[in-house]
Amino acid sequence: MAASMWRASLSLGFRLLQSSFKTANQALQTKTHYLEQVRSHYIDWRMLRDVKRRKMAFQYASERLRINAIRKNTILPKELQEVADKEIAAFPKDSCPVRIRNRCVITSRPRGVKRTWRLSRIMFRQFADHSQMSGIQRAMW
């Protein structure tokens, strides 16, 4: 009896949250041409690992967001929150968006990455200095 009530309340919670969390996929979604390189390979294994993590985080984003909302809702009974805790623990580790690291798509450098262009500061400056980036120019006054 209690288990069926939990399932009913859980499915009701999912249906209620489904309409309000449509933007979760949009927030984590990155365009595929940013993930794939023009070359036929990735620079190193770290970049490949990061790409896999991005794909997995995108794949599990909506489920993870809904279950986390149930986990953190203090109005719901503790038993339901514990069930949600167990479900989150059952997800793969790489499905968590916190594990994604911004890397330069050319050098795979993890630090000093300009998020908009996904280039390290070194590559950004090199391309900007040689006029290879549209709309970017040095400051002049």
TITOR-266427 format. One line per field, with one value per residue (C-alpha): residue number from 1; x, z, y; residue in one letter. Coordinates in steps of 0.2 Angstrom, whole numbers, plus 5000, padded with zeros to 4 digits. Layout:
i	NUM:...
x	X:...
z	Z:...
y	Y:...
aa	A:...
***
This chain:
i	1:2:3:4:5:6:7:8:9:10:11:12:13:14:15:16:17:18:19:20:21:22:23:24:25:26:27:28:29:30:31:32:33:34:35:36:37:38:39:40:41:42:43:44:45:46:47:48:49:50:51:52:53:54:55:56:57:58:59:60:61:62:63:64:65:66:67:68:69:70:71:72:73:74:75:76:77:78:79:80:81:82:83:84:85:86:87:88:89:90:91:92:93:94:95:96:97:98:99:100:101:102:103:104:105:106:107:108:109:110:111:112:113:114:115:116:117:118:119:120:121:122:123:124:125:126:127:128:129:130:131:132:133:134:135:136:137:138:139:140:141
x	5000:5013:5024:5010:5007:5026:5025:5010:5017:5034:5025:5015:5030:5039:5024:5023:5042:5042:5034:5045:5062:5062:5077:5089:5093:5096:5107:5119:5117:5132:5132:5140:5153:5161:5163:5170:5186:5190:5205:5201:5207:5207:5223:5225:5215:5210:5200:5192:5187:5179:5169:5162:5158:5149:5139:5134:5129:5118:5110:5106:5102:5083:5082:5095:5087:5070:5077:5087:5072:5063:5079:5080:5061:5059:5040:5040:5042:5059:5056:5053:5069:5079:5073:5078:5095:5097:5092:5105:5118:5114:5118:5135:5148:5151:5133:5136:5139:5152:5164:5165:5181:5182:5197:5205:5199:5216:5229:5218:5224:5213:5217:5214:5201:5189:5173:5164:5177:5183:5201:5215:5221:5237:5228:5216:5229:5239:5223:5218:5235:5235:5218:5211:5196:5182:5176:5191:5204:5217:5212:5218:5216
z	5000:5005:4990:4978:4986:4984:4966:4963:4971:4962:4945:4950:4954:4938:4928:4937:4935:4917:4911:4921:4917:4898:4899:4907:4891:4883:4897:4895:4876:4866:4848:4840:4830:4846:4852:4836:4829:4811:4812:4813:4831:4847:4854:4869:4880:4892:4878:4873:4891:4893:4877:4884:4900:4890:4880:4896:4906:4892:4891:4909:4912:4913:4924:4935:4937:4941:4954:4962:4964:4973:4984:4989:4992:5011:5010:5003:5015:5020:5013:4996:4997:5002:4986:4976:4984:4979:4961:4960:4967:4954:4939:4932:4939:4923:4921:4933:4925:4938:4931:4914:4912:4899:4888:4873:4857:4849:4863:4876:4889:4904:4911:4904:4892:4885:4887:4872:4859:4868:4866:4878:4881:4871:4856:4857:4856:4842:4831:4836:4832:4815:4811:4810:4822:4814:4824:4836:4836:4848:4859:4852:4860
y	5000:5012:5007:5011:5028:5032:5027:5037:5052:5050:5049:5064:5073:5068:5074:5091:5094:5088:5104:5116:5108:5108:5121:5108:5100:5117:5123:5108:5106:5111:5112:5096:5106:5112:5094:5087:5093:5097:5084:5066:5064:5072:5080:5069:5056:5070:5079:5063:5059:5077:5074:5058:5067:5081:5068:5058:5074:5079:5062:5061:5080:5079:5064:5070:5087:5080:5067:5081:5092:5078:5075:5093:5095:5096:5095:5077:5063:5057:5040:5047:5058:5042:5033:5048:5048:5030:5033:5047:5036:5023:5035:5035:5047:5055:5060:5074:5091:5096:5084:5093:5103:5117:5113:5122:5113:5115:5112:5103:5116:5116:5133:5150:5145:5158:5150:5158:5153:5137:5143:5145:5162:5158:5152:5166:5179:5170:5170:5187:5194:5186:5192:5174:5178:5187:5203:5203:5216:5223:5238:5254:5271
aa	M:A:A:S:M:W:R:A:S:L:S:L:G:F:R:L:L:Q:S:S:F:K:T:A:N:Q:A:L:Q:T:K:T:H:Y:L:E:Q:V:R:S:H:Y:I:D:W:R:M:L:R:D:V:K:R:R:K:M:A:F:Q:Y:A:S:E:R:L:R:I:N:A:I:R:K:N:T:I:L:P:K:E:L:Q:E:V:A:D:K:E:I:A:A:F:P:K:D:S:C:P:V:R:I:R:N:R:C:V:I:T:S:R:P:R:G:V:K:R:T:W:R:L:S:R:I:M:F:R:Q:F:A:D:H:S:Q:M:S:G:I:Q:R:A:M:W
***
